[in-house]
């Protein structure tokens, strides 16, 4: 679906008119651009989900450790339990919930053709 632009010009009034045609290449298929943008958008949404769920997990585990929900703090034991047990588990659960919500929200409805 290319198109061309025709221009005419002359150097002075007594010379022949010269016509030139500027050919514009055909447009790139929009389906390729749309599919690439969908992939980029999905990657950005997943990165944002990892970051937000990690921050939420860190905040919730910090509150749980300070409240004593991870056990007694003998020799900083609650810090290790929070860092190596509660934080990864909480992050995994929150990110799984985020993925479920994203998949449900972005699901395409069935179309009858």
N, C-alpha and C positions, 0 to 999 in steps of 0.2 A: 504494500500500500504506500509506495513512495510517491512523492509529488515533486514537481519541478517549478522553479521560479524563473520566469522569462523577464529579462531586462533589455532595454534598448537604449543606446546612447550614441552620441556623435561627438566628434572632436570639434568640428565647426559646422556651420550651416551648409557648406558646399560639398561635403563628403558624404559617402554612402552611410546609411544607418547599419550598424553592426549589432546583431542579436547574439546574446550569449545565454546559455541554459545552465543553471546551477542545479545539479542533481543532488537531492537529499536522500541518503540511504533509507531503506525500509526500517521501520521501528522494530525494536527488539520485542519479542513476544512477551506480553504482560504476564502470562502464566508462569514463566520462569522467574520473573521478578517477584511475583506474589509468593511463590513457593519458597524462594530464598528469604524473603522477609518474614514468612511464617516461622522458618527455622530460627532466624535471628531473634525474633520475638519470644519464641519458646525458650531459647537459651537464656535470654535476659530475665524472663520470669522465673526460671529455675534458679538462677544465681541469686535473685532477690529473695526467693523462698529459703534458700540455704542460709543467707545472711540473717534474715528476720527470724527464722526459727532458731538459729544459733544464739542470737541475742536474747530471745525470749527464754531459751533453755538456760542460759547463763544467769539471767536475772532470777528465774524461779528457783534454780538450785542454790543460788546465793542466799535467797530468803529462807529456803528450807534448812540450809546448814546453820544459819544464824538462829533459827528458831529451835534447833536441836532435833529436827526430824530425822537426821541421818545418824543418830546415835550420840553417845557421850563423846565429848572432845577431849580425850586423854592423849596428850602428845600430838595434837593436831590431827588426830585420826579422822575427824569429821571432814576435814579439808580434802584428804586423800579419797575418802569415800565419795565426796561430792564431785571431785575432779575426774576420777577414773571409773566410777560406777553410775552415779545419778546423772551427771551431765551428758554423757553419750547416749544413755537410754532416753532421757528426756528429749534430747535433740532428735533422735531417731523417731520417736513418737510424734513430735510436733511436725517434723518434715513429712512424715507419712500422712498426717492429717492435711497438710498443705497440698500434697500431691493428689490426694483423693478429692479435695475441693476443686483443684484446678482441672482435673479430668472430668468431673461432673459439670463444672461451669463451662468448659470449652467443648463439650460434646456437641456434635452436629446432629440436628434432628433428621429423622429419615424423611426422604422426599418421595412422593409418589409421582412417577413420570409415566 
